[in-house]
Structure formats: C-alpha cells, structure tokens
Amino acid sequence: MLGECGMLERDKRALRRNSVTLCKEMVVDELFIQSLQADEILTDSMAESILAAQISQKRNWCLLSLLPKRGPHAFSSFCSALKDTEQHHLYNLLADSPERDSRRSKESPLQLSTEEEVVKTKRARTHESMEICLDADSPITTAVHPTTQEFYLSHCDQSYSMTSSPRGLGLVISNVTFDPCAAPDLDTRKGGEVDEEVLRKVFTELDYIVTIQRDLTAQGMRTCIEQFSRRQEHQTVSSCVVCLLSHGVEGAVYGTDGQLMELDWVFEVFDNAHCPLLQNKPKMFFIQACRGEEMDCGVEMSDGPERTQSPGCEQRDAGREGEGDGNATPTDERGRLRVKLPQRSDMICGFASLKGTAAMRNTKRGSWFIQELNSALRLRAKDTHLSDILVQVNGRIKDREGYAPGTPHHRCKEMSEYTSSLCKDLYLFPKYHPEY
C-alpha cells in the first residue's frame, strides 16, 4: 500500500542523499511548480505555500519535504521538471545516484550549445551576456497597484502633470534574431521576447499605448524612432516611454544588420528642439543592452569597504553667460520673448549595466533589469517617483547573482544605473484619473 500512496524507497534515499545540494542549488519558480501541478503531484494549496516562501532555500526545503508523500510518480515528475527548467546538473545528480536500481538512462544529459547559451570570453563584437539558469523567478504578473486619491492630492503639485488618459505613447524595439550573414557574431537573444511582452503588459496597465517593433536594422530603428517622435498624439498626453532591447556597446545598440545606432542620437530626437510636442514633459528611456564585454565577477564583501567616486561625471558648460552677438534685444521687447529651454531636459534613462560591462539575460525568464523594473513598477509606482524606483531596481540588481554551475556565468554579478535630467518628481499615478 505504501507503494500506492508514497514514493518508492529507493527514490526517497536518492532525495535524502542529495538533499543538501538540492536545497542549496535548485531553482524552484512558477514554471517548475506548474510542471509538477500538471502531473498532479502538487495541489494548488501546496503550490501556493511553496511559492510564498521568500527565501529560495526555504522554498526548496518545503518542496523536498512534500515530495516523498506525493506518490510513486513524484520522483520521475520531479526529475522531468529539473530537465524542463534546464537544471541538468541536478537531474544528472539524481539519475546517477547509487540508490537508483534502474539502469541509467541511455539518453545523455542535454548539452548546452555554444551558439545558444555560452558567451565567449572575448568576441569580435560585444554581445549581451546570457545565462543558463538564474536565481530569479518568472516575471511577476501582480496587477499594478493603484494610486490613492489622498496620495495624488498630496503630491501632484510638486510633480510632473500626469493627468492624461492615456498617460502617453510607448515604443518597444526588441531585436531578438540577427542576420547571420550581415551580423554573424550576434547571437539570437533568447529570452528577449519575454522582456518585450513584460514591458508591453506593465506599461499598458500604466495606461500607455504601447507599440512593439521586432527585429529592425539600424536604419529601421532610426526610421521607427523618428516616426514615433513626430506623432501628433504627443501633444495631448503627459509623457512618453521608449525601450530598446538589443545587443550593444557603450553608447550604441545593434540593429539586426550588425550596424550601430547611437543612443545620443535617440536622445537628440526627443530633445526640446527636435520634439516640441514633448517639451516640459517627462521622457523615459530604458536600455537593455550590453555597454561592454567585461563580465562582472563580483568581489567578496569586507567590513568597511571604501567607496570610489565615478570619474568623468562633470558636465561641460555649453557656453558662457553674458556673451552676445552684438545685437542685444532692447529692454522694452524682452517682455515679449518666450521663455527659453535648454536643448535637452526632462529625460530619465535606465541602463541595464554599467559602462564597459555586460548585461545579464535569462534565456527563459528574460533579463534581470527588465524583470526588476517590471516588479518595481507594479508594486511601487503607486507611491514612489521613478528616480526612487530605479534606485530600488539598482538595489535588487546588486543583490542578484548568476546561477549557472560549470559556466563562466556562475555567481556573476550585474549593476544597473540611471541618468536623469528630470526637473520634478515623476509619479506615474497608476489608475488614478482626477476629475475636473
């Protein structure tokens, strides 16, 4: 009877023998749990209790303590879930366990192809770094939390006006597949399609009209961005958002033809001179791309670490006040002059990585940066302005660590950053529409 309601004894011994390794290294996320639910190994309440654990090792322990009670097929289903989520080293660990009486599977463990998963240490061109399996769960789909009337009324005066519906237009350019002839060194960005869908959903919930463009050449990206910047709808909305997802180098991103599009050109398209419809309105940019090829391997934390200042942060003056062209405007005409704006203002840009370093992307769950941006916007946009949201994203990225045993990506790190010329607090005030 035990064989009908409990796990086979040999399988229990295999789990016990490897429990420490499984508890430390296993990644139990929604996809993993769904696989076990599909095989009717876990009930909905069991799945919820496992995923509710905030610490990964506690989550793993909860699952391992349940499995021996879930029937004779629980072990094979568990192993299948490990394979489905590309945790092949753990699958092989169990398959090769001496407790297993059955002969080893003739199927050799799945090997990860160099072309699809492994980033070479040195490349002819800079690539966005990929991972086999990371420490994070699938992108959260919790509904965007709404702003309360009380919060809006207490913060609207010192922030950008965000009263239009829609809040603005959004553009997501996602380059996933690159021309193998024109750009043979640029791999397919597996997981990029996850990022674009995550961005579409979250900004749609934030009341933006989102357009997604996939796999554009460098010139195609320029044309798309120029057309987007000239849309007359910008005149009646409060803001805009542009997301660029591709391979990249410092200061530029690749088109599918292997040609580069300069980011400074993108910002210029939306500046006060070239995009008057968005003057004095916040313009948000999010760049998921490498800014170099160095892998951040991290350093061991020590007590009282020294902090260094980032070089090159000073701004160069555009000109000197008081210098004229000899044709000074009479005093009595100055009252009729329009207020001048700087060439570029009211912009904020989030970068997935620091200058010179690679950005990390999970081939199934999407990039670290977009995952954390999505989570922060959904949970905190209700009462946090965007600059602070990006600070929180930085903190989350800082704490993450790559999980890919046997590859150069194992225990790798990433650090995101942002730049801003915003002149007020930028609250998105999700789902709140003041009545006048």
N, C-alpha and C positions, 0 to 999 in steps of 0.2 A: 504493500500500500504506500510505503514511503516513496517508492519509485514513481507513483502516480501523482503525488502531491508535492514532492520535494525534489531538489536537484540530486543527480547521481553523486554518489560519494566521491568518485574519482574527480569529478568536476569541482566539488567543494574543496577537495585538497589542493587542486590547482589554483583556485582563487585564494585560499589561505596562504599558500607558499609565496604567491606573488602580490599579496595584498599591500605591502609597504610600497612597492614600486608603482602599483596601480593607483594607490591613494595619492602619491606624490606627482605622478606624471600624466594621469589620464585627464582628458578634457571632456567634461560632461556638459553639453549645451542642449539647446532645444532640438536641434537636428538629431542628436544622439538619443535623447529621450523619445522623440517621435518614432524613431526606428523600433525601440522596444515596445512602445504603445501599439504600433502597427502589428506586431507579433503577439499582442495581448499578454505581454509579460508584465507590464505595469498598468495600473488603473490610473484614471485621471487624478484622483486624490494623491496617489503615490508620486506621480509626475510633478504635481504642484509642490508637494513637500520637499522634493529633491531640489527643484529649481529655486525654491525660496531661500535656500542656504546661500549666504553671501560669500563665504569663503570656499574656494574651489576644493580644498582637501576635505572639508566637511561635507560638501556635496557628493564627492566621490565615496566617502565613507558611508553615507546614507544609502547610496545605490548598492554598494558591495554588501551591506548588511541585509538588504532586501532580497537580492538575487537568489540565495540558497533556498528561499521559501517559495519561489515562483515557478516550480515545476521542472520536469526533466529537460525541457527545451530551452530553459532560461540561459544556460551556458552557451549554447550554439548561437542563440539570438544575440547575446552579449558580444560574442566574437564577431558576428556579422556587423554589428553596429560599430565596432572598432575599425573594421575594414572600410565600411562605408564613410567613415569620417577621417580616413587616411591616417589612422594611428597604427600603422603597420608594425612598428616595433613592439607594441604591446600585444597585438594579435599574435605575432610570432612567438613572443614570450610564453603565451598560454598554449599555443599549438605545440611547442617544443617541450612542454612541461613533462617531467618523468612520470607524473601521476596519470597522464593520459594513456589509457590502454590501447586505444585505437592507433593504427599506424598514422604516421604523419601524412598530412595532405600532400598529394603529388603536385599540387599547384604551388609553384614558387611564389614567395611573397611579392606583392606588386612593387615594381621598381619605379622610382620617380625619374622621368626622363630629364635629361639635361636641358632640352629645349623648353620644356614646360614649367619646370619648378626650380631649377638650380641657377642661381645667379653667379656668373664667373667673377673671380676676384677682380680681374681687370678686363675691361671691354673697350672696343674701339669707340663706342659711343656710350653715353651714360644711360643706364636703364633704371627703372624703378625696381627696387628690390622686392622679391616675392618671398612668401613663406609657405611651408608645407602645412603647418598647423600651429595656431597661435593660442594664447591664453584666454581669449575673449569669447563670449557667446555670440550668437547670431544677432544682427541689429535689432534693437528693441522696437516694438510696434505699439507701445503705450500711446494712447491718444495725447496730443499736445494739451498741456494743462492750460486752462483759460485764465486770463487776467480778470481780476475782480474790479467792479466799478470803483470801489474805495481806493484801490491801488492806482488805477488810472487817474483819478481826480487829484491824487496827492503827488503825482509825478509828471503829468502831461506838460506842465508849464515850463519845466527845465529841460525838456527832451524834444527831439525832432517830432514834428507833427506826423502821426501815423493814424490817420482817420479815414483814409480812402478804403473802399472795398471794390475791387481787390486792393491789397496793400501795394502791389506793384507787379512788374513783369519779372520773370526769372528765366535765365538761359543756362542750360547744362550742356556742355560739349564734352562728349566722352569718346575718346579714341581707345578702342579695345583691340582691333585687328589692324595690323600694319602691312603695307605692301611688301611681300617677300623679295621682290626684285629691286624696288627703289629703296627699301629700308630693311636689308637682310639682318641687321644687328638688333632690330627692335622686336622683341618677343610679344606674343599676344598677352594682353593684360588680363589674365584670368581673374575674375572677381570684380573687374571694372563694371560689369553690367549690374552687379549688386549695388555698387555705390550710386550709379545713376538712378536706380529705382528708389533707393533710400532717400536721395535728395528730392526726387520728384514728389514722393509722398509727404515728406516733412514740410516742404515749402508750400505744397498745395494746402496742407492743413493750416499753415500760417497765412493763408489767403493770398497766395501769389499764383499768377497764371504762368505755369512752367512749360517751357519748350525744351525738348531734348533733341540734340543733333548728335548723331553717332558716326564715327569714323570719317573725319574730314581731313583733307590735305591742309597744309599750312595756309595756302591761298583760300581754300574753302572756309577755314576758320576765320580768316580776316573778313571775307565777304559776309559771313553769317553774323559776326560781331558788329560790323558796320551797319548792316540792315537792322539788327536788333536795336542799336543805339539811336536810330532815326525813327523808330516807331512813334507815331503821334500819341499813342496811349500814355507815354511817359508824362505828358503834360498834366494829366488828371489824376495820377497816382502819387503815392507818398515816397516811393523808394524803388530800388531795383537790386537784383542779385544776379551774379554771374559766377558759374562754377566751371573750372577747367580741369579735366581728368585725362592725363596722358603720361607718357614718358617725358622726361625733361632734363634740363641742365640749369645751372644758375642763371636766372633772368629770362628763361625761354622754355617753351614746351614744343614737343614734336607734333607735326602733322603726320598723317598715315603715309605720306610720301618721303618721310625722313628729313623734311625741311623744318626749320625752326621758325616759330612765331615769337617775337619779343614781347615780354609781359609789359614793358614800359610803353609799347605801342598800344596795348589794350587799355591801360590806364589813361593814355592820352585821348583815346576815342571818347572816353566818358568824362573828360575834364570840362571845366566851365566854358572854355572857348569852343570846343567841338560838340558839346552836348548841352545846349542851353535849356532844353526841356527838363533836365535834371539838376539845374543849378539850385544850390541850397538844399538839395535832397540827399539823403544818405545812399551811398552806392556800395554794396557789399560784394567782395570777391573772395572765392575760396579756391585754392590751387592745390590739387592732389597730384603731385609730380615730384620726381627727384630734383634736387638742386646740386647734385654732385654724385660721385660714385663711392665715397667713403662710407663704409659700414660702421655705425656707432656701436662698438662692442661694450660700452659702458665701463665704469670704474667701480671698484669696491668702495662702499661708503665708509668714511672715517669720521672720528669726532672732530668737530670744529673745522669743517672744510673751508678753505679760502675761496673767496668769490672774486672772479676777474671781470673787469669791465669789457664789454664788447667794443672792439676798435671800429673806427670809421662810422660812428653814429652822428657825428656833427653834420648839420645842414649847411650847405653853401648859400650865401646870400645871393638873391637873383639880381640885385642892383643896389645902388646907394640912394637913400632918400635925399631929396633936395636937389638932385641933378636934373636939369631940364634941357629942353631943346632950343631955348632962346625965344620961344613963343608962349610965354606964360599967359594963362587964361585970366582975363580981367576979373577982379573980385566980385563985381556985380553979376557975373554969369555963373559963378560957382554954385549958386543955389539950384541951378537947373541941371547940374551934372548928375548922372546916375552914380550910385554907389558902386565902386569897383570891387571885384572879387579877385582873389589870387587865381593863378592859372589852374591849380589843382587843389581841391579841398573836398571835405565831406565824404571821404573814402575810408574804408577799412578792408584789409586783406588778410585772410588767414592762410598760412603756408603749412603744409604737412610736415616739413622738415626744415632744419637749419641750413644756412648756406654751406655748400660743399658736401652735404650728406644725403644719403639715400632715404627714400620714404618706404615704409613697410606696407605690404598689402597681403591679405589672406586670400587664397585662390577661391575660397568658398564663401567667406563672410564679408569680403570687401576690405577696404583699407582701414587702418587704425584711426586715422584722422577723421574720416567721414563717419565711422562708427561712433566716435566720441562726440563729434559735432551733432550728430543726429540725437544722441541721448540727451545731451545738454540742452538743446533747443526744445525738445519735447518736455523735459522736466522743469527747466528753469527759465524759459523765455517769459513766463507769466509774470515774473517779478525781478528779473535780472537784465541789465542792459548788455548789449552784445560784447562790449570790451571785456566785461567781467565773465561772460560766458566763455570767451576764448581763453581767458586766464584759467578757468576751470578745466577746459579742454587740455591746456598745457599740462596741468597737474595730473590729469588722468593719463595722458600720453607718457609723462615722466615715469609713472608707476608701472607701465606695461613692460613686458619682457617677452621676447620671442620664444616660442616653444617648437623646436624642430631638431630633436636629437640626431646627431650624426651629420649635421649640415653646418655650414658657416653661420647660419641664422640663429642657431640655438643660443638663447639668452642675449640676443641682440637688443639694442635699445633704439629709440627714436625720440626726437624733441621737436615739437611744433612751435611756431611763433606767429605773431601777427604784427602788422604795421597799421597805423591809424592817423588820419588827418580829420577825424570827426571833430566837430566843434560843439556838440551837445551830447547828452546821453542818448543812446539809441535803444529804446524799448520797442519791441515788436507788438506789444499789447495783444497777444493772440486771442481771437474770438471775442474781442470787445469792440463794439461799434457804437460810439457816442451818438445820441440823438439830439438834433438841434431843432 
